[in-house]
Amino acid sequence: MQLAKVIGTVVATRKEESLVGFKLLVLEVEDPGSKSPAGERLVAIDTLGACITDTVLFVRGGAARINLSTPAPVDAAIVGIVDTVDIG
């Protein structure tokens, strides 16, 4: 799992049938030990209702498809909305 900030949305009027009904969000990967972004950006499927400016946990690859009810071409998925991060 990795941390990211939601920085935008993707609107696709035509997409793979298995993606219909899912929100697509643009994420900026964060470095947990620093307040600055790691610089990488990606699009992830949102199954939890995250909003812009939320910090989220996301997974990539096969783990991104585990919670979907039907198979879908998904490479990244949001799996948690973060309240706080404490690095001690």
N, C-alpha and C positions, 0 to 999 in steps of 0.2 A: 504494500500500500504506500501511497505517496500523498503529500499535502499539496493543495493547489487553491488558488483564489479564482472564483468565477468572475470573468471579466466581460462576458458577452453571450449572445445567443446566436443560434443558426436557424434560419427559416428555410425549409426546403419544401416547396409545394409538390414536388415529385420525388419520391424516394422508395427504396425497397419496401415491399408490402409489410414485412415483419417489423419495420421501424415506425409504422403509422401509429400515432397516439403517444409516442415518446418525445420528450423535449430534448433538444440537443444544445449543449452549453459549451462555450469556449472557456478553457481553463488555462491559467498561467501557473506552472509548477513552482512551488516555493521550497526554499531550503529551510528545514526546520530549525537549524541552528542560527539563522539569520533572519532579519526582517525583510531582506531584499529578495525579489523573485530570482529563480534560477535561470530564467530567460526562455525556457521551452514553453511553447503554447501548443494546445491540442484541443480536439473536439471530443466530448464524452457524452454518452447517453445518461439522462437523469431519470432515475426511478423514484427519487425521494422528495422532489419539490424544492430543490435548491434555488436560490435567487442570486442575482448579481451582487457582488461584494462578499458573499458567503465564503468562508474557508471550508473546503471539503476534503474528504478522503476519497481517493479513486484507485482503481486497479486496472491493469492492462492485460491483454491477451486472453487466454482461456478463462481466467478468473472473472473477466468482465461479462461472460455469457452465462455464468452459473445460475443467477437468480431470474433469468428471463424465462417466461412460460413457453415460448416457442423459439426455435433456433433463429438467430439473427446475425448479420455480419457486423459485429460490434468488436472494437479493439480496446475501448476504454469505457468504464462505467463508474459513476459516482456511487459509493457505498456508505457514505456517512457525511453528516453535516457537523462540523466541528464547533464546539462552544469555546474551548480554550486550549492553548498549548502551553505547557510548562516544562521548560528545560532547566534542570537544576544542576 
